[in-house]
Amino acid sequence: MTIINLPALKAETEALLARFAAEPAGPELDPYQALLLDREELPDPELAGVCDPNTRPKDLTIGGRLQARIYHPATDEPRPVLLWLHGGGFIGGDLRDIECATSGIAAAGNVIVVSLNYRLAPEHPYPAGLHDVRDTLDWIRDHQAELNGDGRIAVGGQSAGAALAAGACLLARDEGRPLPDRQILCYPSLDVDRDTESYRLFDGTFLSIAPGGWSSAQYFPVGEFPATAIPLRAETLKGLPPALILAAGRDPLRDDARNYAARLEADDVPVRLVEYADTMHAFLNFPAVLSAGRHAIELIASDLREAFQAPV
């Protein structure tokens, strides 16, 4: 494991958490009403940053129903395609929230990024979002010429999106479908109702994963959870694509990242684990104020350049 311990990480995290804590409380609403309002809120560019001007964003609809945004790097040469999945606890989030990250990865990584708005619970519980990822990977393979792709595909995401990326890799392996060439999992949510050290230390630091939460009940199936919903409980991780995993040191999900990396390594899957010390969950959503987010964009881009042997 590599620890990134930049001098500003702790102070930036504390300042952002204090900013959120000082915001006035909104009206008391039932969870679903609050969710609908949250889905309408646009990201603040002072926190989320802006789209990289060196990319060419284009909106499209995949399969006649899924909204996506494509970011092309400056080159006209065919390049690998990265499917990226936003976070949001399987119930929220939007591709607009992470445009600085997705466009930055495209520009610096010299890859084509497809940022997807998959279906969300409670309207569409598991496995709807997972099937959207599976179907979009198929769509990317079938539209390489249209995308200017070169045939190589990676999949990645943040938090719940990382869980969908990991689950899609498991699903492809178990169904005998083509596997992505690489997976990138940023502060992934890979289990449920867990009692880990990071949960005990950091639950409630921007994110709560306490058992019995409303959002989890909206997404996860009743009864026994399949491994494609909670990848840490997969019987084996053998045969999965090589992985880059990013963790936040001050995150209740930190140990999901650590434990999945250890499982992959034990099952002979090449894996690189990088942890940002003293940094909160969702740091890629706030690269304008968290240097961890900016560093991670460059790190992911560098990893993809190396994996796909792209020029700097």
N, C-alpha and C positions, 0 to 999 in steps of 0.2 A: 504494500500500500504506500502510495505517495501522499504526504501531507503538504498542502499548500497553506502556508502560514504568513501571509502578507501582513505588514504592520497595521494596515487600516481595517482589516476584516472585522475585528471585534467592535471597534468604535462605530463603523458604518452600520453594522447590524443593530447595535443598541440604539443608534439614532433613528433608524427606520422603525424599529419596534415602538419607540417612544412616540414617534409621529403618529403611528396607527392608534396607539392607546389614547392620544389626546384628541382624536376625532370625536365629534359629538355623537352620542348614540342616536340611532334612527328610531322610528316608531316601532312599537312592539307588533310583530306580525307572526302569523304561523309560518313554519319553515318553508312551505312551498311558495307562499306569497313573497317571502324574503328572497328565495332563490330566483323567482321570476324577475324581481327588481335588479338583483345582482347581475343577471344575464344581460340586462339592457345597459349596464354601466360600461362606458368606454374607458380604455386604459389612459392613465395620465402620462403624457410624454415626459414630464419632469421625473417620473419614476421608471417608466417602461422604456424610455428611449424612443428612437424613430427608426424607420426603415433605412437600411444601408443604401445610399444613392448609387452604388456600383452594381445594383441588381435591377432586374426588369420584372417587377411583380405583375402577375396576370391572374385574374380570377377565372375559375371554371367550375363546372358541375360534373361530378364523377358519377357514372351510373344513373344519371338522370335525377339524383336526389341529394348527393353529398356536396356541400360547399368546400372548395379547396382554393388555395392560393399558391402559385408556383413562382419561385425565385430563381432566375437564371444568372449564373456568373457572367463576367464580361466576355469570356471566350465564346466563339462560335463553334468550337470543336465539340463533338459529342462527349458528354461527361456522365459519370455515375449519377444515380438518382437516390436521394435520401427522403424517405417518407417520415414526416415529423408529426408528433401527436402531443397536443397541449395537455396541461394538467387541469385539475379542478374537481377532484374527488369523485369522478365519474358522473357528476351531476351538473357541473358548471365549466367555465372556461371557454375560450374562443381563440381562434387563430390570430385575431387582432391583438391579443394580450402579449404575444411573444414575437412580434414582427421584427424587433431589433435583433433577437437571437436567430431567428430562422433566416432572415436576409443576411445577417452577418456571417453565419455558417456557410451560406451559399457563396458569398463573395470571397471570404478568406479561405474556404475549403476547396474552392473550384469545383463545386458539385451543384447539381440542380436539386433544389429543395421543394418538395410538395408538402405543404402544411395543410392538415385535414381537420375539418370540423366533423367529427364522428358523432353518432347519435348518443344522447345523454339520458340517464335515468332522472326522475322516476318514469318519464314517458316511455323510455326504452331501456329496461334493465338488461343485465347480462343475459345472453351473450351478444346483444345488438351491436355495441361498440366494437367488440372483438371481431365480429363478422364484417363490420365496415372496414376494419384494418385489413383483414384477409382479402376482401374483395378489391380493396384499393391496391394492394400489392399485385393482385392479378391484373388489374386495369393498367398499372404502370408497365408490367411486362408486355401487355398487348399494345401499348401505345408508345413504345420506345422512340419510333421515328418522329411522332408528333411532339414528344417532349425534348427531343435531341439527346436522348439517353444513349449510353454505349452498351447497355445490357447488364451492367452491374447495379445492384440495389442494396441499400442499407435501410434500416428502420431504427427510429429512436423516438424518445419522448421524455416528458417530465412528469414525475409523480404518478398520477393515474395513467397518464399517457405512456409512461415507461412501463407500467404494468401491462398495458395493452400491447406494447411492442414485444415484451418478453412473452406474453401469452400467445401472440401471433407466431412467434418463432416455435414455441412448443406445439401449437396447432399444426403448423406446416410440417414439422418433423413427424408428428404422430399420424398425419393424414397422407404422408408421402408426397407432399407438395414441394415445389422448389423453395429452398431456404434463402433468406436474405444473406448477403455476403458479410454483413456486420450488424451488430446491434449496439445502440448507445442508450444507456439507461441513466437518467439524471434523477437523483434522490427518489428512487423508485418505491412504490407502494406494492409490496409483493406478498403480503400476508394479511390476516385480519384477526382482531381480538388477541393480539400477541402481548406477552409480558416480557419485554426486553429492557436492557439497561437504558437504552436511549429513550424508550417510552417513559420509564420512571423518572429520568432526569429532565426531559425536555417537553413532555406533553403539555400543550397549551402555549408553547412558544410559537406563535403565529398559526400553528396547526394543532388540532387535537385528534388523536386516533383512539380515544377511550372506547372500550367496548360498548355496544348498544347505541352508537351514534345514528342520527337520523339519516345521514347521507349513505352510510354503509347499508342500512336496511332497505334503501331504495334501489340499490344496484345489485347486491349479491343475491344469489338464489337461496331459497329456503332449503334447509337440509344440508347434505354433504356438499362441500365446495369442490368443484373440479379444479385441477391443477392450472388450467388455462385462465382461471379467475384469480388464483393465488399461487403464482409460480414457485414460491419457496417450498410448497408442499408436493411438488412433482417428485415422483419416485426416482427419477434420474434426469440429469441435465445433459447427458452424453449426446453428442451429435449436433449440439446447437451452434450457432454462428459465434465467432470470436466477439468479445464484448469489451466496450469501454464503459465503466460505471463511475459516475460522479456522486459523491455523498456530501452532505452538509454536517459539520461537526456539532451543530446546535439544533438538531432536528430529531423529533421523535421517530422518524423513519431511518435514521442513520444506520441502525443495525440491520435493517432490511438490505441495504446496499452491501454492508460488510459480509453478511451471511450468504447472500447470493453469490458474491465474488468468490467466497471460500468454497461454496458448492460447485461452482463452475470449474474452479481450479482442481478440485478433487475428482471431477469427472473429465479431466483432460481437455477442457475447453479453454483456449487462450483468453485471458482476461487481464485487464488493467484497471485497478481501482485507484481513484484520486479523490481525496477528501479535503474539503475546504474548512480549515479550523475556525471555530467560533462563528460560523456562518449559519444563517437561518434557512429553513425550507423555502423553496420557490425562488432562489436567488436569481435564476435566469429571467424571471419576470420583471426584475428591477435593476437592469444593468446601468441605468443612468445614475444610480446612487450607490450601488454595490459593486465594488471592483471585482468581487468574486464572479459576478455575472459576466463582466467584460473579459476576465481572464478565462472563464469557461468557454465562451464563444471561440476564442482563439485556440484554446486547447482542443476542443472538438474539431475545429477546422484543421488543425495540425495533424490530429489523429487520422482524419479522413484523407488528407493529402498523402500521408505515409502509407495508409492502407491501400489507397488506389494509385499511389505513385504519381501524384499530380505535382506540377511545378509550383513553386512559391509565387 
